[in-house]
Amino acid sequence: MDTNRLSQTLAKALNQQMTNEAHNAQIYLAYASWASNGGYDGIANFLFRHANEERNHMMKILEYILKRGAKVVVSAIPAPGPDPVSINDCFEKVFKSEVENTTSIYDIVNMSMAEKDWATWNFMQWFVKEQTEEETLAMDLLSKIKVAGGANAKNDALFVLDSELGKTPDDAKLAQDATAANP
Ligand code: FEO
């Protein structure tokens, strides 16, 4: 008996979205490492934590595909692309990748609606909300950098931003607080 409750179209789209989330995690990892190399440890920590969030998003979709009885296909993750050239560029790139992610989330919502797959539609609403929050976060950061001078932001202003971001609470635990016993 076939117990798969996902259409081929939606299974394919959800598997692709899993890879998209993994790709986003790689982007955050790359930018975090770039920021750390530049001495921006607060920004790096913020981005490292966000990489964990993206991986959690990937896992959330993976678990949903399995729960619906469909096949998970783990694919290669595209490279994150070139490093940012400045903190301003870094957050512009973050914003752009979040907006692209929102577009692919909306595509799946549209597909699930067209198929009247209300379970998937309902599942995707968590991501719709999450994307709103992530876009807002990236917009807020860009606004702060703009006030600090945008692409020409001075070191002292970036230092303040770096210190602030190092303390920001987030869904994922602070990387600096993680231990083997409490990962
Ligand atoms: Fe999983 Fe930032 O979107």
Boltz pocket constraint, residues with backbone or C-beta under 6 A from the ligand:
constraints:
  - pocket:
      binder: B
      contacts: [[A, 21], [A, 24], [A, 53], [A, 54], [A, 57], [A, 98], [A, 101], [A, 131], [A, 134]]
      max_distance: 6.0
